[in-house]
Amino acid sequence: MEGKLFAVEMLSYFNSIDDDLTMLVGIGISLLSLEQRIELFNEQFILVHRYAAWFSKHDVLLTINIEEAVVESILSDQQMC
């Protein structure tokens, strides 16, 4: 089999400190405040920025799922845009 990596999707998982419990993303996100969800997005963005050259060099797309409330908050904040 031959092929080329086309895209990567960034996912978040929530684990307990001792790694004994993993929480579904939908449940974990719903427990975060809007500010915490924005902070999570910012952490994801920093990670993406760190590896941006690799994605460009290999012509690989990256997707991040972002909630509408987070998008609205980012777009309404001049510092974040």
CNS distance restraints for C-alpha pairs under 8 A (distance, minus, plus):
assign (resid   5 and name CA) (resid  60 and name CA) 6.60 0.50 0.50
assign (resid   6 and name CA) (resid  59 and name CA) 7.64 0.50 0.50
assign (resid   6 and name CA) (resid  60 and name CA) 5.29 0.50 0.50
assign (resid   6 and name CA) (resid  61 and name CA) 6.34 0.50 0.50
assign (resid   7 and name CA) (resid  60 and name CA) 5.15 0.50 0.50
assign (resid   7 and name CA) (resid  61 and name CA) 4.38 0.50 0.50
assign (resid   7 and name CA) (resid  62 and name CA) 5.51 0.50 0.50
assign (resid   7 and name CA) (resid  63 and name CA) 7.51 0.50 0.50
assign (resid   8 and name CA) (resid  60 and name CA) 7.25 0.50 0.50
assign (resid   8 and name CA) (resid  61 and name CA) 6.25 0.50 0.50
assign (resid   8 and name CA) (resid  62 and name CA) 4.82 0.50 0.50
assign (resid   8 and name CA) (resid  63 and name CA) 6.34 0.50 0.50
assign (resid   9 and name CA) (resid  62 and name CA) 5.69 0.50 0.50
assign (resid   9 and name CA) (resid  63 and name CA) 4.73 0.50 0.50
assign (resid   9 and name CA) (resid  64 and name CA) 6.09 0.50 0.50
assign (resid  10 and name CA) (resid  44 and name CA) 8.00 0.50 0.50
assign (resid  10 and name CA) (resid  62 and name CA) 7.20 0.50 0.50
assign (resid  10 and name CA) (resid  63 and name CA) 6.17 0.50 0.50
assign (resid  10 and name CA) (resid  64 and name CA) 5.31 0.50 0.50
assign (resid  10 and name CA) (resid  65 and name CA) 7.72 0.50 0.50
assign (resid  11 and name CA) (resid  64 and name CA) 7.29 0.50 0.50
assign (resid  11 and name CA) (resid  65 and name CA) 7.96 0.50 0.50
assign (resid  12 and name CA) (resid  25 and name CA) 6.41 0.50 0.50
assign (resid  13 and name CA) (resid  22 and name CA) 7.15 0.50 0.50
assign (resid  13 and name CA) (resid  23 and name CA) 6.78 0.50 0.50
assign (resid  13 and name CA) (resid  24 and name CA) 6.86 0.50 0.50
assign (resid  13 and name CA) (resid  25 and name CA) 5.67 0.50 0.50
assign (resid  13 and name CA) (resid  28 and name CA) 7.78 0.50 0.50
assign (resid  14 and name CA) (resid  22 and name CA) 5.74 0.50 0.50
assign (resid  14 and name CA) (resid  23 and name CA) 5.22 0.50 0.50
assign (resid  14 and name CA) (resid  24 and name CA) 7.11 0.50 0.50
assign (resid  14 and name CA) (resid  25 and name CA) 6.77 0.50 0.50
assign (resid  14 and name CA) (resid  28 and name CA) 6.18 0.50 0.50
assign (resid  15 and name CA) (resid  19 and name CA) 5.52 0.50 0.50
assign (resid  15 and name CA) (resid  20 and name CA) 7.43 0.50 0.50
assign (resid  15 and name CA) (resid  21 and name CA) 5.59 0.50 0.50
assign (resid  15 and name CA) (resid  22 and name CA) 4.44 0.50 0.50
assign (resid  15 and name CA) (resid  23 and name CA) 6.19 0.50 0.50
assign (resid  16 and name CA) (resid  20 and name CA) 6.18 0.50 0.50
assign (resid  16 and name CA) (resid  21 and name CA) 5.26 0.50 0.50
assign (resid  16 and name CA) (resid  22 and name CA) 6.56 0.50 0.50
assign (resid  23 and name CA) (resid  27 and name CA) 6.69 0.50 0.50
assign (resid  23 and name CA) (resid  28 and name CA) 6.05 0.50 0.50
assign (resid  24 and name CA) (resid  28 and name CA) 6.14 0.50 0.50
assign (resid  25 and name CA) (resid  29 and name CA) 5.94 0.50 0.50
assign (resid  26 and name CA) (resid  30 and name CA) 6.22 0.50 0.50
assign (resid  27 and name CA) (resid  31 and name CA) 6.54 0.50 0.50
assign (resid  28 and name CA) (resid  32 and name CA) 6.91 0.50 0.50
assign (resid  29 and name CA) (resid  37 and name CA) 7.08 0.50 0.50
assign (resid  32 and name CA) (resid  36 and name CA) 5.57 0.50 0.50
assign (resid  32 and name CA) (resid  37 and name CA) 6.07 0.50 0.50
assign (resid  33 and name CA) (resid  37 and name CA) 6.24 0.50 0.50
assign (resid  34 and name CA) (resid  38 and name CA) 6.15 0.50 0.50
assign (resid  34 and name CA) (resid  69 and name CA) 7.52 0.50 0.50
assign (resid  34 and name CA) (resid  70 and name CA) 6.97 0.50 0.50
assign (resid  35 and name CA) (resid  39 and name CA) 6.19 0.50 0.50
assign (resid  36 and name CA) (resid  40 and name CA) 6.13 0.50 0.50
assign (resid  37 and name CA) (resid  41 and name CA) 6.26 0.50 0.50
assign (resid  37 and name CA) (resid  70 and name CA) 6.94 0.50 0.50
assign (resid  38 and name CA) (resid  42 and name CA) 6.20 0.50 0.50
assign (resid  38 and name CA) (resid  70 and name CA) 5.86 0.50 0.50
assign (resid  38 and name CA) (resid  74 and name CA) 7.94 0.50 0.50
assign (resid  39 and name CA) (resid  43 and name CA) 6.22 0.50 0.50
assign (resid  40 and name CA) (resid  44 and name CA) 6.26 0.50 0.50
assign (resid  41 and name CA) (resid  45 and name CA) 6.07 0.50 0.50
assign (resid  41 and name CA) (resid  66 and name CA) 7.56 0.50 0.50
assign (resid  42 and name CA) (resid  46 and name CA) 6.17 0.50 0.50
assign (resid  43 and name CA) (resid  47 and name CA) 6.33 0.50 0.50
assign (resid  44 and name CA) (resid  48 and name CA) 6.17 0.50 0.50
assign (resid  45 and name CA) (resid  49 and name CA) 6.04 0.50 0.50
assign (resid  46 and name CA) (resid  50 and name CA) 6.19 0.50 0.50
assign (resid  47 and name CA) (resid  51 and name CA) 6.60 0.50 0.50
assign (resid  48 and name CA) (resid  52 and name CA) 5.79 0.50 0.50
assign (resid  51 and name CA) (resid  55 and name CA) 6.67 0.50 0.50
assign (resid  52 and name CA) (resid  56 and name CA) 6.21 0.50 0.50
assign (resid  53 and name CA) (resid  57 and name CA) 5.92 0.50 0.50
assign (resid  54 and name CA) (resid  58 and name CA) 6.12 0.50 0.50
assign (resid  55 and name CA) (resid  59 and name CA) 5.73 0.50 0.50
assign (resid  55 and name CA) (resid  60 and name CA) 4.97 0.50 0.50
assign (resid  55 and name CA) (resid  61 and name CA) 6.73 0.50 0.50
assign (resid  55 and name CA) (resid  62 and name CA) 7.69 0.50 0.50
assign (resid  56 and name CA) (resid  60 and name CA) 6.54 0.50 0.50
assign (resid  66 and name CA) (resid  70 and name CA) 6.60 0.50 0.50
assign (resid  66 and name CA) (resid  71 and name CA) 6.72 0.50 0.50
assign (resid  67 and name CA) (resid  71 and name CA) 6.39 0.50 0.50
assign (resid  68 and name CA) (resid  72 and name CA) 6.11 0.50 0.50
assign (resid  69 and name CA) (resid  73 and name CA) 6.17 0.50 0.50
assign (resid  70 and name CA) (resid  74 and name CA) 6.14 0.50 0.50
assign (resid  71 and name CA) (resid  75 and name CA) 6.08 0.50 0.50
assign (resid  72 and name CA) (resid  76 and name CA) 6.12 0.50 0.50
assign (resid  73 and name CA) (resid  77 and name CA) 6.33 0.50 0.50
assign (resid  74 and name CA) (resid  78 and name CA) 7.97 0.50 0.50
assign (resid  74 and name CA) (resid  80 and name CA) 5.78 0.50 0.50
assign (resid  74 and name CA) (resid  81 and name CA) 6.60 0.50 0.50
assign (resid  75 and name CA) (resid  80 and name CA) 7.36 0.50 0.50
assign (resid  75 and name CA) (resid  81 and name CA) 6.18 0.50 0.50
assign (resid  77 and name CA) (resid  81 and name CA) 6.50 0.50 0.50
